[in-house]
Amino acid sequence: MAEPRRGDLWLVSLGAARAGEPGKHRPAVVVSVDELLTGIDDELVVVVPVSSSRSRTPLRPPVAPSEGVAADSVAVCRGVRAVARARLVERLGALKPATMRAITRSA
C-alpha cells in the first residue's frame, strides 16, 4: 500500500454511519501532517470525508474530479475523524493546494 500523505485523496472504509455521519466506503482527504504518518499499521490517520452531495457551504469546500473523485463533490469538514490506517483502501489522487487550504480553514 502507498503511504498516505497530507492532501491525498483515499478511498476509506468508514463503516456503518450513525445519524449525521458519513459512512460506508467513500473518498476522504488525509489532513494529518506528514510527520505523524510514520508507516505504523495501527496508527490513526485524520481524514475529512468527501460526498458527491453537492450542497456547498463554507464548511463543505468543493473537490473536483481532476483531484481524484468520480464527480463534483464536497469535503464534509464537520465529519473530520481519525481512522485506523487499515481503513485506507486505495489512493485516488491528490488535492490542489487551493482545495487543501479551503479544507484546512473549514475543518
C-alpha positions as CSV (number, residue, x, y, z in Angstrom):
1,M,0.0,0.0,0.0
2,A,1.2,3.5,-0.8
3,E,2.0,5.8,2.1
4,P,-0.7,8.3,2.8
5,R,0.3,12.0,2.7
6,R,-1.4,15.2,3.7
7,G,-3.6,16.3,0.8
8,D,-4.0,12.8,-0.6
9,L,-7.5,11.6,-1.5
10,W,-8.1,8.0,-0.4
11,L,-11.0,5.5,-0.6
12,V,-11.7,4.8,3.0
13,S,-13.8,2.2,4.7
14,L,-15.7,4.3,7.3
15,G,-18.1,1.5,8.3
16,A,-21.7,2.0,9.2
17,A,-22.8,5.6,9.7
18,R,-24.9,6.9,12.6
19,A,-27.2,9.9,12.2
20,G,-25.4,12.8,10.7
21,E,-22.2,10.8,10.0
22,P,-20.8,10.0,6.6
23,G,-20.3,6.2,6.4
24,K,-19.5,3.3,4.1
25,H,-16.7,3.3,1.6
26,R,-16.1,6.8,0.4
27,P,-13.3,9.2,-0.6
28,A,-11.7,11.1,2.2
29,V,-8.9,13.7,2.3
30,V,-5.9,13.0,4.6
31,V,-5.4,16.0,6.8
32,S,-2.8,14.5,9.2
33,V,0.6,16.2,9.0
34,D,3.2,14.1,7.2
35,E,5.4,13.9,10.2
36,L,2.7,11.8,12.0
37,L,2.3,9.4,9.1
38,T,5.2,7.1,10.0
39,G,4.1,3.8,8.4
40,I,2.9,2.1,11.6
41,D,0.0,-0.2,10.6
42,D,-2.2,0.5,13.7
43,E,-1.6,4.3,13.6
44,L,-4.5,6.6,13.2
45,V,-4.9,8.9,10.2
46,V,-7.0,12.0,10.4
47,V,-9.3,12.4,7.4
48,V,-12.2,14.5,6.1
49,P,-14.9,12.5,4.3
50,V,-15.9,13.6,0.8
51,S,-19.5,13.4,-0.5
52,S,-21.0,13.8,-4.0
53,S,-24.0,15.5,-2.4
54,R,-23.0,18.9,-3.7
55,S,-24.7,21.2,-1.2
56,R,-21.8,23.7,-0.9
57,T,-21.4,25.8,2.3
58,P,-18.3,27.4,3.8
59,L,-17.9,24.1,5.8
60,R,-18.2,22.0,2.6
61,P,-15.5,23.2,0.1
62,P,-15.7,21.7,-3.4
63,V,-13.5,18.9,-4.6
64,A,-13.1,18.5,-8.4
65,P,-12.9,15.3,-10.5
66,S,-9.4,16.3,-11.5
67,E,-8.4,15.7,-7.9
68,G,-9.5,12.1,-7.9
69,V,-13.2,12.0,-7.2
70,A,-15.7,10.5,-9.8
71,A,-18.0,13.5,-9.8
72,D,-18.1,17.1,-8.5
73,S,-18.1,16.6,-4.7
74,V,-17.6,18.5,-1.4
75,A,-15.4,17.9,1.6
76,V,-17.6,17.3,4.7
77,C,-15.4,19.2,7.2
78,R,-17.8,18.7,10.1
79,G,-17.2,14.9,9.6
80,V,-13.4,15.1,10.4
81,R,-12.3,11.9,12.2
82,A,-9.4,9.7,12.9
83,V,-9.4,6.2,11.3
84,A,-7.0,3.3,11.5
85,R,-4.5,3.2,8.7
86,A,-6.0,-0.3,7.8
87,R,-9.3,1.5,6.7
88,L,-7.4,3.2,3.8
89,V,-8.3,1.1,0.8
90,E,-6.9,2.8,-2.2
91,R,-5.2,6.1,-3.1
92,L,-7.4,8.0,-5.6
93,G,-5.4,11.2,-6.2
94,A,-4.2,14.4,-4.6
95,L,-5.9,17.7,-3.9
96,K,-4.7,21.0,-5.4
97,P,-3.1,23.4,-2.8
98,A,-6.1,25.8,-3.0
99,T,-8.5,23.0,-2.2
100,M,-6.4,21.8,0.7
101,R,-6.3,25.4,2.1
102,A,-10.1,25.7,1.9
103,I,-10.4,22.4,3.8
104,T,-7.9,23.4,6.4
105,R,-9.7,26.7,7.0
106,S,-13.1,24.8,7.3
107,A,-12.1,21.7,9.4
